[in-house]
Structures are given as structure tokens and as C-alpha cells.
Amino acid sequence: MKGVKILQFLILVLLFAFSSACVNSCNDSQNQCSNTNRLLLPDSILLVRPDSSLIMIGTESLISDSYITIITPIWGDCHVCMAKFKEWEQVLCKESFLGIQMVYIVTTPYPDYFMKVFYPEIKHSGILLVDDKESFFSLNNLKYSQAYLNTFLVDSAFNIILQGDPLAIPGMLEQYEEAINNHLLN
């Protein structure tokens, strides 16, 4: 039993080291791997308006007014995945997350189905975008098999401050809180 716990701990340490090394190496190499240190948003993304309609928007419309934003994708054809909205809303109620903008990117090839079946059931604050072409994943070289690395804390220019899902990775929530606090103080 102890061996399994030690193995789990070592795997987590390696994951943190790898994600930090990748972001740091890109920052040090003067923009040679821009997809790693800056999050890109596709022009084909759809915005869910308050009246529940979908409109196409360009990336210039997505420039954040907020100093810090959390961007996370959610698979849009999955009832279990919809629980992430509730989990995120609980995190956003914490004092250290107040005033942080949240952007959900719902990935689904069937946006009309998502809007009819799932959207009425979810409660969320922040911005809801729909990516019906999986452009967000391909543009940023993300993998579905590494979903724990597909959530980002970014500044107003979408430069990545922190990468990793605080709902899935132990200790990551504290890293988000620390990074938010550090950026608010600067």
C-alpha cells in the first residue's frame, strides 16, 4: 500500500516538473514555442449570448477586460462532464477567486444539441464559448488524453501564468491561489 502511494506521489511530482519545465523553457527561448506560453483562441469559436443564441465572434472580441482569466474546456456531449460547471462555480466563490474571469470552452460537434439538452441544466458565471471544430485543441496542441493539463490561468493578453486543472490535480488549487495573489499584487 505504501509503495502505491509513493508511486502516485512520484508521478504527480513528475507531471508538475514536466508542465513547469515546458512553460519555463518556452519563456526562456524568446517566443520560439508560442503555443506553450500564450494561449490561442480560434476565430471560429461561438459565443453563447444571454438569450441562449450562438454567434460567431473573432478573437479580438475575446480580449479580456479582467487582469486574470481561467480558461477551461469541457466536453459538451457528456452528462458527467457537465458536473465540472458546478465544481468550478464552487471554486469561484472562494475569496481568493473573487473577481477572476472564467471562460468555459464547450467542445462539441453538435452545438445545437448541447444548447437544447445540456445548456438549460447548467448554472455558470463567466463566458461560455462553443468550439464545434475542436479548433482550441488543435491550435494549442492540446490532447484529450491529458485533460488535466488543458486548464489555464492567463493574463489579459492570454499569456499563460499557470497550466493544469485544479479540480483534478492535488495541490494545484493552492498554486492557482498563490499565482492569482502574486499577479494582483503586481
N, C-alpha and C positions, 0 to 999 in steps of 0.2 A: 504494500500500500504506500509506504514511504517512497519507494522507487518511482511509482507512477506520479506522485505529487512533485517530486524533484524533476522528472522528465517534463511535466506540464510547465513548471516554472522556467526551465531552460528554454523551452520552445517559445514562451512568451518573451523572455529576455532577447532571444534571437530576433523575433518579429519586431520588437521595439528598436533594436540596434539596426536592423536592415532598413526599416522605414526612415529612421533618423539619418542614417548614413546616406541614403538615396537623396533625401531632400537637401542635406548639407552639401553633398558633392555637387549637386546642381547649382546651388547658390555660389559655391566657390569657383565654378568653371565659367563664370561670366555668361550666363544665359545659353549655354550650349545644349541644355536639355530643358527647354522652356515648358514643356508639358508637365514636368515634375515640380517646378517651383511656382508656376502660375496655372491656375485652373481656367480652362477654356470652356465657354458655353456656346453651343451651336446656334446658328441663325435660324434653324428650322424648329426651334423649341416653341411650344404653345403655352400661353398663359391662361390660367383659369381665372376668369373675371368673377366679381361678386355675384353676378346674375347667373352663374354656372355655365356661361358660354366660354368657348375656347377661341382665342385669337392668336394669330402668328405675330411674333414680335422679333425684333432684331436684338442682337447682343448689346447694342448701345443703350437700349431701354432697360437693361438689367444692371447697369452700373449702380452699385449700392450707395444709398444715402447714409447707411449705417457704417460706422467705422469698422465693425467686425460682423461677419456673417458666418453662419453654419450652413453648409450645403450638403444634403444627403439624398441619395437616390433610394427609391422604394419601388419594388416590383409591383406593378399596378393590376395584376390579374390574380392576386393571391390574398385570400381572406386572412391568413396568418400574418402576412406582411403588413396588413393594414393596422395591426396592433402597434407597429412602430410609431404611428402618429400619436397614439395615446402615451406611449413611453416618452417620446420627445416632448410632448406638451407638459408632462410632469417635470422633466429636466428644466424646461424653460421657465418654470415657476420658481425655481431656486433663485435666491437673491443674487448670486454671482452671475446668473444668466439674464437678468432683467435688462431690457434694452438691446439685447442681441437679436439681430435679424435672423430669421430662419427661412431657408429656401428648401422646399421639398421638390425633388425631380422624380415624378412618377414615370417609370419606364413601362410602356405597354404598346403593342402593335395595334391595340383596339381602343383608342381614346374614347369613342362613343360608348362602348361597353363599360369602361371604367366610370365615365360620368353618370351613366344610368344606374349601374349596380352598386358600385363602391363609394363614389363621391358623397351621396346623401348620408352615408353611415359614418363618415369620418368628421372629427372635430379637429380643427387646426388653426393656428395663428401663423402669420407669416405669408410667404409667397408660395403658391403651388404652380409648378410647371409640369407640362406633359411632354415627354420625349417619345414620339411614336416611331422613331427610326433608329433608336439606340445610339444616336449621334454623340451624346455626352460621354458614353463609354468609349467609343472609338476615338473621339477627338482627344481624350485624355489618357488613352492607353490603359484603361481600367479593365479588370476581369471580374466576371460574375463569381468565379470561384474564390475570389479574395474579397468578398463583400465587406469584411471587417476593415479594409483599407480604403473604402470608397466614400467615406465621410470626411469633410474638410472644414477647418476653421480658416477663413480667409479675411484679408483686409479689404478696404474699399476698392482696390484695383484687382481683386481676386488673386493676389499673391498668397501662396499657401503658408499659413502660420503653423498649422498642425494637421496631420493626416492620421485618421484612424477613427473607428466607431466607438464612442464612449459607452454605448449601450451593449457592446459586445466584448470589449477588451478590458479586463480588470485593470484598474488604476488609471485608465485613460480619462475618465471624468475629472479627476483631480488635475491632470495635465491641462485639460481644457480650461478649468477654473483658473489655474495659475497663468496660462497664456493670455486669457481674457484680462485678468487683473494687471498683468505686465503691460499689455497694449493700451489699456485705459489710463494707466499712469504716465505713459509716454506722450 
